[in-house]
Amino acid sequence: MSQFTTTLKTDQIGKWTHVLLDDLVLADDEQGVITVLSGFTTEFASIKVLHNAFLFVLFALVSGYGNYAATVHDWLYTTGEVTRKEADAVLYRALRAEGVARWRAWLFWAGVRIGGAKQYSKTPTSSGFFTPGEK
């Protein structure tokens, strides 16, 4: 089973935004070791646009859970180092590693499969990092 080998340490720098103070490491069963580097910013499992009633209900059911997993998922979506489908699968496994119930982990997974396409990126910026939404 996938497991986190470090502790999530962040500092809140905005209403939704947190910055990692130390690397976050997930030993994933399928992708191997995934390291989210210190200094990375995350919004955990926030949904910026809740115009879709289905996504609003999903968000209400998962809000407050899975900050470790959501940070890894944000990293994978930002870096584009795996496919979107693989990043979403990592999210599910990371949620389970974090102790999130199967049904709630499945809701997280379903939410990102339905509404996450615009946030996934494979295009690096000049800094070498990836900008969400670029394709």
Secondary structure as UniProt FT lines:
FT   STRAND          3..4
FT   STRAND          10..12
FT   STRAND          18..20
FT   STRAND          24..28
FT   TURN            29..31
FT   STRAND          32..36
FT   TURN            38..39
FT   STRAND          41..42
FT   TURN            44..45
FT   HELIX           53..62
FT   TURN            63..64
FT   HELIX           67..79
FT   HELIX           84..97
FT   TURN            98..99
FT   HELIX           102..115
FT   HELIX           117..119
FT   TURN            126..127
FT   TURN            132..133
//
